[in-house]
Amino acid sequence: MAAAMIWWPRFLLLLCLTCKGSTFYVPGVAPINFHQNDPVEIKAVKLTSSRTQLPYEYYSLPFCQPNKITYKAENLGEVLRGDRIVNTPFQVLMNSEKKCEVLCSQSNKPVTLTVEQSRLVAERITEEYYVHLIADNLPVATRLELYSSNRDSDDKKKEKDVQFEHGYRLGFTDVNKIYLHNHLSFILYYHREDMEEDREHTYRVVRFEVIPQSIRLEDLKTDEKSSCTLPEGTNSLPQEIDPTKENQLYFTYSVHWEESDIKWASRWDTYLTMSDVQIHWFSIINSVVVVFFLSGILSMIIIRTLRKDIANYNKEDDIEDTMEESGWKLVHGDVFRPPQYPMILSSLLGSGIQLFCMILIVIFVAMLGMLSPSSRGALMTTACFLFMFMGVFGGFSAGRLYRTLKGHRWKKGAFCTATLYPGVVFGICFVLNCFIWGKHSSGAVPFPTMVALLCMWFGISLPLVYLGYYFGFRKQPYDNPVRTNQIPRQIPEQRWYMNRFVGILMAGILPFGAMFIELFFIFSAIWENQFYYLFGFLFLVFIILVVSCSQISIVMVYFQLCAEDYRWWWRNFLVSGGSAFYVLVYAIFYFVNKLDIVEFIPSLLYFGYTTLMVLSFWLLTGTIGFYAAYMFVRKIYAAVKID
């Protein structure tokens, strides 16, 4: 009862702030209080690049190392993301300034990079790698100040627009020369907590910024106490990395603290406001317009056409025997005839139900703030475990549908449901993982983690699918309102627009139009290492997607039955997932226009994982459309009198 009283006001506040387009953040971890000169540990997460899509560990490059390297125990989601959180030699104390400190300097001597190390560093810089650090679980960000002219004013003053970049660039190139950012100026913001007068002040870290600089060896003045003096002005030259020879340099850093009014619960606003909320509102309005347009079409069909059909079919006139049936009533004896390969169809639909339940719960829980970005890997870990446990619902729906389709081998059907879609996903991921292993990337799933995933698959998901399939198969099949004739009816020649591929193109464009703007932000979060946090918008888009897929599926199956084609089972499943085709087209467009990937393995990874996304999206939308059409078909044939 007490927990409900705590969470209910938060939920109402979430809804209010979502409607206003503001950021609401329910912390996933408890805040850490620091006192004056308490150590604030700086940890490294990984190196990433949108050009290669291959993350690497921090110490894969010759950075300065502490006396003892300690890796954090990652959860499943962090491992799958390629995170390898490790300690660093940066010594940062709460509210304590450091002008310039030298790292890994012995007897005031610079660090020497071998030819091989220099070549590797130069390669990572040209591949535009970013370094990701965290302080108090808060990721580092680089401040970007962009200036734009004010057209409204006569003197055209330049307005400063402040933006933030996730992580910091490893280095930069200029005129075929490569430079390394070897000095980091950390700027940490703290919020002073109100305490009693007699007690010591407590502080909380609320922002973590960095200004990377490249300073050559000759311009850094060092002493025996590992301190250094930064050059004044802009006369110093950057630290060049020559990949053909050894390079000597210093790794240095400075620390600056500033007090901030930002409270701890709002400290992620800096990272979560990198995208324009107005664009999301435009997406929602666009989607609502699409749904209303579909609703108008459906209302016209159902209210005018369908009711007229049912009224005509149910007339009791003296000349009833001489009337000739036409339209969708003509195929009443074949509309529920079991299709080909009923086991595969029911297995795919079972996996679709499994995906639907998993996605619905994950988005809803994330909307409540319980899967916030501060809980690293929580979203992916929750999705994996939920998919395993939702196997009982997928198995139940597949088993009952398989019995409705006159299936008898329920054990084989349950095995097919539990292994068909997950087997394809695991096979593609394993092949891609082999290529990632070859690149020695941290994105490669370790062998123990892969064994753990297999144990989860065969130890949790498979038994639950069998359990659900057993009870679904034992339950009474769906009650079809009309009988099926023994002899199949001949199907007349269909018009060109009733072609299956044309149906996919027609049915997929409207659901895709309802969510393509949100798809851009999802792709940016996945492939450009951005944060995605507007799960309230995503939940609304998901609901709109479900409604639009259901409506367009009903329209398409109605047209098909009016054309006296009763083979709607497989066709409706394929056509309802037509928006996945447009997702594939958009993925190709995004690859060509938004990403700068030119190598083979990054391209293979992109299209491999995109294939999995498209396949999963096809299963999801196809399942939604199939069950909507199935309910519609049962409803209309139950409304007419069949002799």
Buried (B, 14 or more C-beta within 10 A) or exposed (E): EEEEEEBEEEEEEBEEBBEEBEBBBBBBEEBBBBEEEBEBEBBBBBBBBBBBBBBBBBBBBBBBBBEEEEEBEBBBBBBBBBBBBBBBBBBBBBBBEBEBBBBBBEEEEBBEBEEEBBBBBBEBBBBBBBBBBBBBBBBBBBEEEEEEEEEEEEEEEEEEEEEBBBBBBBBBEEEEEBBBBBBBBBBBBBBEBEEEEEEEBBBBBBBBBBBBBBBBBEBBEBEEEBBBEBBEEEEBEBBBBBBEEEBEBBBBBBBBBEEBEBEBBBBBBBBBBBBEBEEBEEBBEBBBEBBEBBEEBBEEBBEEEBEEBBEBBEEEEEEEEEEEEEBBBBBBBBBBBBBEEBBBBBBBBBBBBBBBBBBBBBBEBBBBBBBBBBBBBBBBBBBBBBBBBBBBBBBBBBBBBBBBBEBEEBEEBBBBBBBBBBEBBBEBBEEBBEBBBEBEBBBBBEEEBBEBBEEBBEEBBBBBBBBBBBEBBEEEBBEBBBEBEEEEBEEEEEEEEBEEEEBBEBBBBBBBBBBBBBBBBBBBBBBBBBBBBBBBBBBBBBBBBBBBBBBBBBBBBBBBBBBBBBBBBBBBBBBBBBBBBBBBEBBEEBBEEBBEBEBEBBBBBBBBBBBBBBBBBBBBBBBBBBBBBBEBBBEBBEBBEEE
